[in-house]
Amino acid sequence: MTTLRNAEFAWRDLTAGLTSLFGGLAPHLLDARLDATVQPMQHMRVLNHLNATLQLGTGVTRSLCESVDRLRSELRWRQNPNYAGAEFLDGYAYCELIGPHGHLRHSEVALGLLLLGPHITYPEHAHTAAEIYAVIAGQAEWLQGDRIWRGREPGELIHHASMESHAMRTSDQPLLAAYLWQDHLADGARLVRAPRSLNERGMPR
């Protein structure tokens, strides 16, 4: 059996686990084809937390953490060029597993991993694509349109409507989550400017 064939089986195992985690919300993920030309990216500081993060999967996601671990040396981690700030960038990276630029090529869906280190706030951002997140390992809080921070555990799904502002933050534990986009794949996420405070009459200061 060839190395490429072994890689295909490993990727299929990971894809099947993610499809199950999302509850069958993207059944066409298995249509993606492995692109062997995608190369791992140079080391990022946040990847120092990946091993510890993979130990935080629960019964629901532990096998998925094992699948990620088997492929960890192959993963191409990236950062959104619209983001800045050394402290944040040292604690943040994402990896497109399936999609137009993913290890598994697909033109109509993007599914990937988000890794956040401990004590990192992913600032409020929005994008045209509707999005579903699934927590794989670790814990974090999510902020959405109702402006309430809510803790999220492994196995939970979080839905973001198109252009819904949202943010995430970790405390002592890092976070590994999977995201799923099924539309507007070419429109990236952008940070949302914090609104200016209002005076007593409701006018911007």
N, CA and C atoms as a LAMMPS dump frame, in Angstrom:
ITEM: TIMESTEP
0
ITEM: NUMBER OF ATOMS
615
ITEM: BOX BOUNDS ff ff ff
-5.0000000000000000e+02 5.0000000000000000e+02
-5.0000000000000000e+02 5.0000000000000000e+02
-5.0000000000000000e+02 5.0000000000000000e+02
ITEM: ATOMS id mol type element x y z
1 1 1 N 0.848 -1.199 0
2 1 2 C 0 0 0
3 1 3 C 0.885 1.251 0
4 2 1 N 0.587 2.22 -0.822
5 2 2 C 1.426 3.408 -0.954
6 2 3 C 1.242 4.359 0.212
7 3 1 N 2.249 5.237 0.354
8 3 2 C 2.145 6.264 1.392
9 3 3 C 0.94 7.153 1.152
10 4 1 N 0.701 7.508 -0.121
11 4 2 C -0.459 8.334 -0.439
12 4 3 C -1.738 7.637 -0.037
13 5 1 N -1.81 6.346 -0.269
14 5 2 C -3.012 5.597 0.098
15 5 3 C -3.212 5.615 1.603
16 6 1 N -2.118 5.444 2.367
17 6 2 C -2.216 5.531 3.829
18 6 3 C -2.711 6.908 4.259
19 7 1 N -2.188 7.95 3.603
20 7 2 C -2.617 9.312 3.927
21 7 3 C -4.103 9.489 3.632
22 8 1 N -4.559 8.932 2.537
23 8 2 C -5.974 9.055 2.189
24 8 3 C -6.851 8.418 3.258
25 9 1 N -6.447 7.265 3.754
26 9 2 C -7.22 6.616 4.808
27 9 3 C -7.229 7.455 6.081
28 10 1 N -6.084 8.035 6.434
29 10 2 C -6.014 8.863 7.636
30 10 3 C -6.916 10.083 7.51
31 11 1 N -6.9 10.719 6.339
32 11 2 C -7.75 11.882 6.134
33 11 3 C -9.226 11.503 6.115
34 12 1 N -9.554 10.358 5.537
35 12 2 C -10.946 9.907 5.524
36 12 3 C -11.448 9.651 6.939
37 13 1 N -10.581 9.1 7.777
38 13 2 C -10.948 8.838 9.164
39 13 3 C -11.254 10.138 9.896
40 14 1 N -10.396 11.149 9.675
41 14 2 C -10.622 12.453 10.296
42 14 3 C -11.892 13.097 9.764
43 15 1 N -12.104 13.027 8.456
44 15 2 C -13.287 13.623 7.854
45 15 3 C -14.558 12.968 8.37
46 16 1 N -14.543 11.644 8.473
47 16 2 C -15.717 10.938 8.975
48 16 3 C -16.03 11.341 10.418
49 17 1 N -14.974 11.504 11.228
50 17 2 C -15.187 11.925 12.612
51 17 3 C -15.782 13.311 12.709
52 18 1 N -15.311 14.234 11.868
53 18 2 C -15.844 15.595 11.878
54 18 3 C -17.279 15.628 11.365
55 19 1 N -17.564 14.84 10.334
56 19 2 C -18.932 14.773 9.824
57 19 3 C -19.877 14.295 10.91
58 20 1 N -19.443 13.302 11.677
59 20 2 C -20.262 12.8 12.781
60 20 3 C -20.446 13.863 13.858
61 21 1 N -19.37 14.595 14.166
62 21 2 C -19.449 15.629 15.199
63 21 3 C -20.451 16.711 14.82
64 22 1 N -20.504 17.058 13.53
65 22 2 C -21.45 18.068 13.071
66 22 3 C -22.849 17.502 12.85
67 23 1 N -23.055 16.245 13.202
68 23 2 C -24.389 15.666 13.145
69 23 3 C -24.931 15.497 11.738
70 24 1 N -24.052 15.254 10.775
71 24 2 C -24.518 15.055 9.411
72 24 3 C -24.961 16.32 8.716
73 25 1 N -24.559 17.485 9.23
74 25 2 C -24.991 18.757 8.633
75 25 3 C -24.294 19.036 7.311
76 26 1 N -23.241 18.303 7.003
77 26 2 C -22.529 18.496 5.731
78 26 3 C -22.17 17.131 5.153
79 27 1 N -23.167 16.382 4.686
80 27 2 C -22.906 15.015 4.218
81 27 3 C -21.984 14.933 3.012
82 28 1 N -21.856 16.029 2.246
83 28 2 C -21.035 16.014 1.045
84 28 3 C -19.55 16.226 1.327
85 29 1 N -19.149 16.299 2.609
86 29 2 C -17.736 16.463 2.925
87 29 3 C -16.902 15.308 2.384
88 30 1 N -17.473 14.124 2.336
89 30 2 C -16.725 12.963 1.896
90 30 3 C -16.44 12.989 0.405
91 31 1 N -16.983 13.978 -0.319
92 31 2 C -16.715 14.102 -1.748
93 31 3 C -15.357 14.754 -2.02
94 32 1 N -14.708 15.299 -0.992
95 32 2 C -13.443 16.007 -1.193
96 32 3 C -12.342 15.034 -1.6
97 33 1 N -11.355 15.573 -2.329
98 33 2 C -10.241 14.763 -2.802
99 33 3 C -8.931 15.28 -2.235
100 34 1 N -8.079 14.358 -1.79
101 34 2 C -6.817 14.731 -1.17
102 34 3 C -5.879 15.399 -2.17
103 35 1 N -5.324 16.545 -1.776
104 35 2 C -4.325 17.25 -2.573
105 35 3 C -2.97 17.05 -1.897
106 36 1 N -2.167 16.181 -2.443
107 36 2 C -0.891 15.841 -1.82
108 36 3 C 0.137 16.957 -1.934
109 37 1 N -0.16 18.008 -2.68
110 37 2 C 0.805 19.099 -2.847
111 37 3 C 0.743 20.115 -1.712
112 38 1 N -0.305 20.063 -0.867
113 38 2 C -0.406 21.004 0.248
114 38 3 C 0.644 20.634 1.287
115 39 1 N 1.494 21.589 1.615
116 39 2 C 2.611 21.329 2.516
117 39 3 C 2.383 21.969 3.881
118 40 1 N 2.905 21.345 4.955
119 40 2 C 2.799 21.962 6.28
120 40 3 C 3.481 23.324 6.305
121 41 1 N 2.979 24.211 7.164
122 41 2 C 3.575 25.54 7.292
123 41 3 C 4.592 25.526 8.432
124 42 1 N 5.491 26.491 8.41
125 42 2 C 6.486 26.596 9.468
126 42 3 C 5.813 26.719 10.828
127 43 1 N 6.565 26.342 11.85
128 43 2 C 6 26.282 13.203
129 43 3 C 5.5 27.642 13.676
130 44 1 N 4.346 27.643 14.323
131 44 2 C 3.795 28.837 14.966
132 44 3 C 3.803 28.62 16.472
133 45 1 N 3.942 29.677 17.211
134 45 2 C 4.076 29.551 18.663
135 45 3 C 2.869 28.875 19.304
136 46 1 N 1.677 29.137 18.793
137 46 2 C 0.479 28.549 19.389
138 46 3 C 0.491 27.023 19.296
139 47 1 N 1.229 26.459 18.33
140 47 2 C 1.264 25.01 18.178
141 47 3 C 1.951 24.323 19.35
142 48 1 N 2.65 25.089 20.189
143 48 2 C 3.202 24.52 21.418
144 48 3 C 2.105 23.998 22.335
145 49 1 N 0.867 24.484 22.14
146 49 2 C -0.257 24.07 22.988
147 49 3 C -1.049 22.913 22.389
148 50 1 N -0.72 22.485 21.17
149 50 2 C -1.561 21.497 20.502
150 50 3 C -1.58 20.163 21.236
151 51 1 N -0.429 19.688 21.675
152 51 2 C -0.393 18.399 22.354
153 51 3 C -1.249 18.409 23.617
154 52 1 N -1.109 19.462 24.427
155 52 2 C -1.91 19.558 25.657
156 52 3 C -3.387 19.674 25.335
157 53 1 N -3.711 20.386 24.26
158 53 2 C -5.113 20.558 23.882
159 53 3 C -5.735 19.226 23.507
160 54 1 N -5.007 18.404 22.769
161 54 2 C -5.552 17.121 22.322
162 54 3 C -5.81 16.165 23.486
163 55 1 N -5.217 16.43 24.635
164 55 2 C -5.484 15.61 25.819
165 55 3 C -6.792 15.986 26.504
166 56 1 N -7.427 17.058 26.05
167 56 2 C -8.616 17.586 26.727
168 56 3 C -9.923 17.157 26.063
169 57 1 N -9.845 16.287 25.061
170 57 2 C -11.067 15.771 24.474
171 57 3 C -11.824 14.906 25.467
172 58 1 N -13.134 14.904 25.347
173 58 2 C -13.968 14.086 26.233
174 58 3 C -14.339 12.797 25.504
175 59 1 N -15.204 11.996 26.137
176 59 2 C -15.649 10.767 25.502
177 59 3 C -16.249 10.998 24.135
178 60 1 N -16.892 12.154 23.96
179 60 2 C -17.545 12.461 22.693
180 60 3 C -16.52 12.739 21.596
181 61 1 N -15.398 13.33 21.95
182 61 2 C -14.454 13.815 20.937
183 61 3 C -13.063 13.2 21.036
184 62 1 N -12.867 12.274 21.968
185 62 2 C -11.508 11.75 22.175
186 62 3 C -10.957 11.063 20.929
187 63 1 N -11.781 10.282 20.232
188 63 2 C -11.292 9.599 19.031
189 63 3 C -10.938 10.6 17.936
190 64 1 N -11.661 11.719 17.893
191 64 2 C -11.354 12.761 16.917
192 64 3 C -10.007 13.412 17.23
193 65 1 N -9.729 13.62 18.506
194 65 2 C -8.414 14.145 18.907
195 65 3 C -7.299 13.205 18.469
196 66 1 N -7.54 11.906 18.562
197 66 2 C -6.544 10.933 18.124
198 66 3 C -6.325 11.022 16.62
199 67 1 N -7.392 11.258 15.87
200 67 2 C -7.267 11.396 14.422
201 67 3 C -6.45 12.636 14.057
202 68 1 N -6.707 13.741 14.755
203 68 2 C -5.927 14.964 14.523
204 68 3 C -4.464 14.715 14.87
205 69 1 N -4.215 14.017 15.967
206 69 2 C -2.847 13.754 16.403
207 69 3 C -2.078 12.946 15.356
208 70 1 N -2.748 11.979 14.716
209 70 2 C -2.076 11.157 13.709
210 70 3 C -1.64 11.979 12.5
211 71 1 N -2.326 13.086 12.243
212 71 2 C -2.026 13.895 11.07
213 71 3 C -1.332 15.213 11.411
214 72 1 N -0.958 15.404 12.66
215 72 2 C -0.492 16.714 13.105
216 72 3 C 0.727 17.203 12.333
217 73 1 N 1.602 16.302 11.924
218 73 2 C 2.796 16.723 11.192
219 73 3 C 2.481 17.136 9.758
220 74 1 N 1.276 16.829 9.285
221 74 2 C 0.885 17.156 7.91
222 74 3 C 0.094 18.458 7.813
223 75 1 N -0.394 18.958 8.942
224 75 2 C -1.353 20.059 8.91
225 75 3 C -0.695 21.378 8.531
226 76 1 N -1.376 22.134 7.684
227 76 2 C -0.906 23.46 7.274
228 76 3 C -1.698 24.512 8.048
229 77 1 N -1.089 25.049 9.092
230 77 2 C -1.73 26.065 9.918
231 77 3 C -1.495 27.445 9.305
232 78 1 N -2.471 28.324 9.449
233 78 2 C -2.415 29.655 8.852
234 78 3 C -2.951 30.689 9.846
235 79 1 N -2.862 31.954 9.445
236 79 2 C -3.46 33.057 10.192
237 79 3 C -4.12 34.007 9.211
238 80 1 N -5.223 34.598 9.63
239 80 2 C -5.948 35.537 8.784
240 80 3 C -5.122 36.81 8.615
241 81 1 N -4.807 37.222 7.383
242 81 2 C -3.988 38.413 7.179
243 81 3 C -4.676 39.708 7.588
244 82 1 N -5.992 39.645 7.846
245 82 2 C -6.71 40.833 8.31
246 82 3 C -6.488 41.098 9.799
247 83 1 N -5.885 40.155 10.507
248 83 2 C -5.705 40.282 11.946
249 83 3 C -4.3 40.764 12.274
250 84 1 N -4.164 41.386 13.435
251 84 2 C -2.868 41.897 13.866
252 84 3 C -2.791 41.814 15.387
253 85 1 N -1.611 42.105 15.923
254 85 2 C -1.394 42.081 17.367
255 85 3 C -0.581 40.869 17.751
256 86 1 N 0.643 41.099 18.208
257 86 2 C 1.564 39.995 18.486
258 86 3 C 1.01 39.03 19.524
259 87 1 N 0.407 39.549 20.591
260 87 2 C -0.086 38.666 21.65
261 87 3 C -1.166 37.742 21.114
262 88 1 N -2.101 38.289 20.326
263 88 2 C -3.162 37.46 19.766
264 88 3 C -2.594 36.455 18.764
265 89 1 N -1.744 36.91 17.859
266 89 2 C -1.224 36.027 16.821
267 89 3 C -0.361 34.907 17.4
268 90 1 N 0.274 35.147 18.537
269 90 2 C 1.047 34.088 19.185
270 90 3 C 0.147 32.995 19.757
271 91 1 N -1.142 33.296 19.917
272 91 2 C -2.059 32.323 20.519
273 91 3 C -3.173 31.885 19.608
274 92 1 N -3.014 32.069 18.295
275 92 2 C -4.103 31.777 17.365
276 92 3 C -3.579 31.194 16.066
277 93 1 N -4.283 30.199 15.527
278 93 2 C -4.017 29.684 14.18
279 93 3 C -5.228 28.875 13.74
280 94 1 N -5.368 28.744 12.43
281 94 2 C -6.423 27.879 11.905
282 94 3 C -5.832 27.02 10.796
283 95 1 N -6.517 25.923 10.505
284 95 2 C -6.07 24.998 9.473
285 95 3 C -7.278 24.599 8.641
286 96 1 N -7.257 24.915 7.356
287 96 2 C -8.337 24.502 6.467
288 96 3 C -8.093 23.056 6.062
289 97 1 N -8.926 22.177 6.575
290 97 2 C -8.795 20.756 6.264
291 97 3 C -9.436 20.435 4.91
292 98 1 N -10.652 20.96 4.713
293 98 2 C -11.422 20.721 3.505
294 98 3 C -11.854 22.062 2.948
295 99 1 N -11.675 22.279 1.662
296 99 2 C -12.095 23.543 1.07
297 99 3 C -11.286 23.878 -0.155
298 100 1 N -11.469 25.07 -0.689
299 100 2 C -10.736 25.476 -1.894
300 100 3 C -9.227 25.477 -1.709
301 101 1 N -8.742 25.691 -0.465
302 101 2 C -7.307 25.725 -0.197
303 101 3 C -6.898 24.658 0.804
304 102 1 N -7.763 23.664 1.011
305 102 2 C -7.518 22.672 2.046
306 102 3 C -6.704 21.483 1.584
307 103 1 N -6.345 20.647 2.535
308 103 2 C -5.681 19.388 2.221
309 103 3 C -6.586 18.516 1.366
310 104 1 N -7.872 18.545 1.677
311 104 2 C -8.879 17.879 0.864
312 104 3 C -9.614 18.964 0.097
313 105 1 N -9.55 18.921 -1.221
314 105 2 C -10.087 20.006 -2.037
315 105 3 C -11.591 19.857 -2.249
316 106 1 N -12.303 20.969 -2.028
317 106 2 C -13.744 21.023 -2.244
318 106 3 C -14.105 22.457 -2.572
319 107 1 N -14.907 22.655 -3.589
320 107 2 C -15.218 24.018 -4.043
321 107 3 C -16.437 24.623 -3.352
322 108 1 N -17.207 23.83 -2.612
323 108 2 C -18.474 24.318 -2.08
324 108 3 C -18.56 24.294 -0.563
325 109 1 N -17.519 23.885 0.113
326 109 2 C -17.557 23.801 1.569
327 109 3 C -16.149 24.051 2.103
328 110 1 N -16.069 24.661 3.285
329 110 2 C -14.788 24.838 3.973
330 110 3 C -14.952 24.353 5.411
331 111 1 N -14.114 23.421 5.787
332 111 2 C -14.135 22.895 7.141
333 111 3 C -12.702 22.867 7.653
334 112 1 N -12.502 23.385 8.849
335 112 2 C -11.148 23.437 9.368
336 112 3 C -11.111 23.44 10.879
337 113 1 N -9.907 23.633 11.398
338 113 2 C -9.666 23.644 12.834
339 113 3 C -9.243 25.034 13.277
340 114 1 N -9.672 25.422 14.459
341 114 2 C -9.224 26.644 15.118
342 114 3 C -8.516 26.25 16.397
343 115 1 N -7.317 26.767 16.594
344 115 2 C -6.57 26.53 17.818
345 115 3 C -6.307 27.854 18.511
346 116 1 N -6.706 27.952 19.777
347 116 2 C -6.431 29.118 20.608
348 116 3 C -5.661 28.672 21.841
349 117 1 N -4.628 29.406 22.195
350 117 2 C -3.899 29.118 23.414
351 117 3 C -4.654 29.595 24.64
352 118 1 N -4.137 29.323 25.845
353 118 2 C -4.775 29.798 27.07
354 118 3 C -4.761 31.329 27.15
355 119 1 N -5.794 31.875 27.754
356 119 2 C -5.894 33.314 28.015
357 119 3 C -5.784 34.147 26.735
358 120 1 N -6.5 33.707 25.723
359 120 2 C -6.538 34.407 24.446
360 120 3 C -7.979 34.812 24.141
361 121 1 N -8.159 36.03 23.698
362 121 2 C -9.464 36.488 23.225
363 121 3 C -9.401 36.659 21.718
364 122 1 N -10.242 35.925 21.027
365 122 2 C -10.398 36.095 19.586
366 122 3 C -11.394 37.233 19.426
367 123 1 N -10.953 38.409 18.981
368 123 2 C -11.824 39.601 18.999
369 123 3 C -13.073 39.409 18.149
370 124 1 N -14.04 40.291 18.379
371 124 2 C -15.28 40.215 17.612
372 124 3 C -14.985 40.331 16.125
373 125 1 N -15.603 39.439 15.375
374 125 2 C -15.421 39.414 13.934
375 125 3 C -16.711 38.936 13.294
376 126 1 N -16.791 39.093 11.994
377 126 2 C -17.991 38.683 11.266
378 126 3 C -17.589 38.317 9.846
379 127 1 N -18.444 37.565 9.189
380 127 2 C -18.196 37.162 7.803
381 127 3 C -19.525 36.86 7.139
382 128 1 N -19.532 36.921 5.826
383 128 2 C -20.759 36.703 5.071
384 128 3 C -21.262 35.273 5.224
385 129 1 N -20.37 34.335 5.317
386 129 2 C -20.764 32.933 5.429
387 129 3 C -21.443 32.66 6.769
388 130 1 N -22.533 31.92 6.72
389 130 2 C -23.072 31.337 7.945
390 130 3 C -22.075 30.285 8.427
391 131 1 N -21.998 30.084 9.719
392 131 2 C -20.936 29.251 10.268
393 131 3 C -21.455 28.375 11.392
394 132 1 N -20.901 27.183 11.472
395 132 2 C -21.151 26.304 12.613
396 132 3 C -19.805 25.927 13.203
397 133 1 N -19.672 26.084 14.508
398 133 2 C -18.489 25.638 15.224
399 133 3 C -18.837 24.387 16.029
400 134 1 N -17.886 23.488 16.16
401 134 2 C -18.01 22.328 17.038
402 134 3 C -16.778 22.295 17.931
403 135 1 N -16.969 22.288 19.234
404 135 2 C -15.846 22.244 20.171
405 135 3 C -15.302 20.816 20.21
406 136 1 N -14 20.687 20.012
407 136 2 C -13.359 19.375 20.024
408 136 3 C -12.662 19.116 21.349
409 137 1 N -11.893 20.076 21.844
410 137 2 C -11.13 19.869 23.068
411 137 3 C -10.903 21.201 23.761
412 138 1 N -10.825 21.159 25.087
413 138 2 C -10.646 22.379 25.859
414 138 3 C -11.966 23.087 26.093
415 139 1 N -11.862 24.242 26.698
416 139 2 C -13.053 25.024 27.024
417 139 3 C -12.846 26.466 26.598
418 140 1 N -13.939 27.113 26.254
419 140 2 C -13.895 28.532 25.892
420 140 3 C -15.266 29.122 26.103
421 141 1 N -15.303 30.441 26.083
422 141 2 C -16.573 31.162 26.12
423 141 3 C -16.816 31.804 24.765
424 142 1 N -18.08 31.821 24.365
425 142 2 C -18.489 32.411 23.088
426 142 3 C -19.38 33.62 23.356
427 143 1 N -19.168 34.683 22.595
428 143 2 C -20.023 35.874 22.624
429 143 3 C -20.713 35.983 21.278
430 144 1 N -22.052 36.145 21.304
431 144 2 C -22.806 36.275 20.069
432 144 3 C -23.695 37.512 20.125
433 145 1 N -24.733 37.532 19.319
434 145 2 C -25.547 38.73 19.169
435 145 3 C -26.225 39.215 20.43
436 146 1 N -26.499 38.334 21.381
437 146 2 C -27.172 38.772 22.608
438 146 3 C -26.208 39.346 23.637
439 147 1 N -24.89 39.383 23.294
440 147 2 C -23.861 40.022 24.124
441 147 3 C -23.637 39.309 25.456
442 148 1 N -23.921 38.016 25.538
443 148 2 C -23.697 37.245 26.758
444 148 3 C -22.606 36.215 26.503
445 149 1 N -21.567 36.204 27.344
446 149 2 C -20.529 35.193 27.231
447 149 3 C -21.053 33.876 27.801
448 150 1 N -20.937 32.803 27.027
449 150 2 C -21.418 31.489 27.453
450 150 3 C -20.305 30.454 27.299
451 151 1 N -20.093 29.657 28.346
452 151 2 C -19.103 28.595 28.289
453 151 3 C -19.535 27.478 27.358
454 152 1 N -18.588 26.932 26.618
455 152 2 C -18.865 25.855 25.671
456 152 3 C -17.924 24.684 25.949
457 153 1 N -18.47 23.464 25.867
458 153 2 C -17.731 22.254 26.193
459 153 3 C -17.533 21.389 24.942
460 154 1 N -16.594 20.433 24.978
461 154 2 C -16.406 19.529 23.846
462 154 3 C -17.718 18.842 23.45
463 155 1 N -17.957 18.799 22.158
464 155 2 C -19.17 18.199 21.624
465 155 3 C -20.275 19.196 21.325
466 156 1 N -20.177 20.416 21.856
467 156 2 C -21.223 21.419 21.62
468 156 3 C -21.072 22.054 20.243
469 157 1 N -22.226 22.409 19.641
470 157 2 C -22.263 23.129 18.377
471 157 3 C -22.688 24.568 18.627
472 158 1 N -22.083 25.498 17.919
473 158 2 C -22.417 26.924 18.012
474 158 3 C -22.712 27.422 16.603
475 159 1 N -23.874 28.014 16.397
476 159 2 C -24.293 28.494 15.084
477 159 3 C -24.155 30.015 15.01
478 160 1 N -23.529 30.502 13.933
479 160 2 C -23.43 31.938 13.662
480 160 3 C -24.145 32.247 12.349
481 161 1 N -25.087 33.171 12.411
482 161 2 C -25.773 33.594 11.193
483 161 3 C -24.834 34.447 10.349
484 162 1 N -25.187 34.646 9.096
485 162 2 C -24.399 35.498 8.213
486 162 3 C -24.24 36.884 8.82
487 163 1 N -23.011 37.38 8.908
488 163 2 C -22.652 38.696 9.435
489 163 3 C -22.984 38.88 10.912
490 164 1 N -23.22 37.805 11.628
491 164 2 C -23.425 37.909 13.081
492 164 3 C -22.073 38.087 13.758
493 165 1 N -21.927 39.157 14.509
494 165 2 C -20.695 39.422 15.234
495 165 3 C -20.515 38.39 16.351
496 166 1 N -19.308 37.849 16.481
497 166 2 C -19.051 36.859 17.521
498 166 3 C -17.579 36.909 17.927
499 167 1 N -17.325 36.405 19.117
500 167 2 C -15.967 36.391 19.667
501 167 3 C -15.83 35.167 20.555
502 168 1 N -14.582 34.77 20.815
503 168 2 C -14.304 33.649 21.691
504 168 3 C -13.164 34.02 22.626
505 169 1 N -13.157 33.425 23.814
506 169 2 C -12.04 33.657 24.713
507 169 3 C -11.785 32.407 25.548
508 170 1 N -10.514 32.163 25.827
509 170 2 C -10.121 31.039 26.66
510 170 3 C -9.641 31.563 28.005
511 171 1 N -9.598 30.675 28.976
512 171 2 C -9.011 31.018 30.272
513 171 3 C -7.782 30.13 30.474
514 172 1 N -7.813 29.217 31.439
515 172 2 C -6.628 28.408 31.714
516 172 3 C -6.393 27.325 30.663
517 173 1 N -7.453 26.894 30
518 173 2 C -7.324 25.823 29.022
519 173 3 C -7.25 26.378 27.604
520 174 1 N -6.485 25.733 26.729
521 174 2 C -6.534 26.089 25.315
522 174 3 C -7.8 25.531 24.686
523 175 1 N -8.009 25.822 23.415
524 175 2 C -9.213 25.386 22.704
525 175 3 C -8.852 24.838 21.333
526 176 1 N -9.456 23.715 20.99
527 176 2 C -9.449 23.224 19.619
528 176 3 C -10.903 23.051 19.196
529 177 1 N -11.272 23.719 18.124
530 177 2 C -12.643 23.644 17.62
531 177 3 C -12.604 23.467 16.111
532 178 1 N -13.691 22.964 15.558
533 178 2 C -13.827 22.829 14.107
534 178 3 C -14.88 23.818 13.632
535 179 1 N -14.632 24.423 12.475
536 179 2 C -15.61 25.342 11.888
537 179 3 C -16.086 24.793 10.552
538 180 1 N -17.303 25.166 10.169
539 180 2 C -17.893 24.704 8.918
540 180 3 C -18.568 25.862 8.207
541 181 1 N -18.142 26.138 6.98
542 181 2 C -18.787 27.117 6.094
543 181 3 C -19.311 26.375 4.877
544 182 1 N -20.504 26.753 4.425
545 182 2 C -21.081 26.116 3.246
546 182 3 C -21.556 27.131 2.211
547 183 1 N -21.116 28.376 2.359
548 183 2 C -21.43 29.404 1.37
549 183 3 C -20.427 30.548 1.507
550 184 1 N -20.349 31.413 0.511
551 184 2 C -19.493 32.608 0.545
552 184 3 C -18.062 32.284 0.982
553 185 1 N -17.495 31.25 0.403
554 185 2 C -16.168 30.796 0.826
555 185 3 C -15.065 31.808 0.524
556 186 1 N -15.29 32.661 -0.453
557 186 2 C -14.25 33.626 -0.839
558 186 3 C -14.241 34.873 0.034
559 187 1 N -15.259 35.056 0.863
560 187 2 C -15.357 36.255 1.704
561 187 3 C -14.816 35.942 3.093
562 188 1 N -13.626 36.407 3.397
563 188 2 C -13.001 36.106 4.669
564 188 3 C -13.599 36.867 5.836
565 189 1 N -13.179 36.48 7.035
566 189 2 C -13.634 37.143 8.254
567 189 3 C -12.865 38.443 8.462
568 190 1 N -13.546 39.42 9.036
569 190 2 C -12.91 40.696 9.374
570 190 3 C -13.31 41.087 10.788
571 191 1 N -12.367 41.722 11.471
572 191 2 C -12.657 42.18 12.825
573 191 3 C -13.717 43.262 12.802
574 192 1 N -14.528 43.28 13.862
575 192 2 C -15.595 44.269 14.013
576 192 3 C -15.089 45.371 14.924
577 193 1 N -15.181 46.594 14.454
578 193 2 C -14.753 47.714 15.291
579 193 3 C -15.696 47.861 16.479
580 194 1 N -15.13 48.082 17.644
581 194 2 C -15.959 48.297 18.828
582 194 3 C -16.75 49.584 18.661
583 195 1 N -18.06 49.585 18.969
584 195 2 C -18.843 50.803 18.826
585 195 3 C -18.402 51.882 19.799
586 196 1 N -18.454 53.107 19.365
587 196 2 C -18.101 54.215 20.258
588 196 3 C -19.14 54.347 21.36
589 197 1 N -18.687 54.731 22.537
590 197 2 C -19.616 54.888 23.65
591 197 3 C -20.551 56.065 23.393
592 198 1 N -21.726 56.005 23.99
593 198 2 C -22.733 57.041 23.79
594 198 3 C -22.853 57.91 25.034
595 199 1 N -23.2 59.181 24.833
596 199 2 C -23.432 60.052 25.975
597 199 3 C -24.877 59.899 26.446
598 200 1 N -25.303 60.72 27.402
599 200 2 C -26.65 60.595 27.981
600 200 3 C -27.755 60.719 26.94
601 201 1 N -27.512 61.467 25.878
602 201 2 C -28.548 61.682 24.871
603 201 3 C -28.467 60.65 23.745
604 202 1 N -27.597 59.645 23.905
605 202 2 C -27.493 58.609 22.899
606 202 3 C -26.665 59.019 21.69
607 203 1 N -25.864 60.067 21.825
608 203 2 C -25.022 60.512 20.711
609 203 3 C -23.608 59.963 20.901
610 204 1 N -22.914 59.657 19.819
611 204 2 C -21.541 59.164 19.958
612 204 3 C -20.647 60.187 20.612
613 205 1 N -19.771 59.725 21.453
614 205 2 C -18.804 60.64 22.092
615 205 3 C -17.673 60.962 21.108
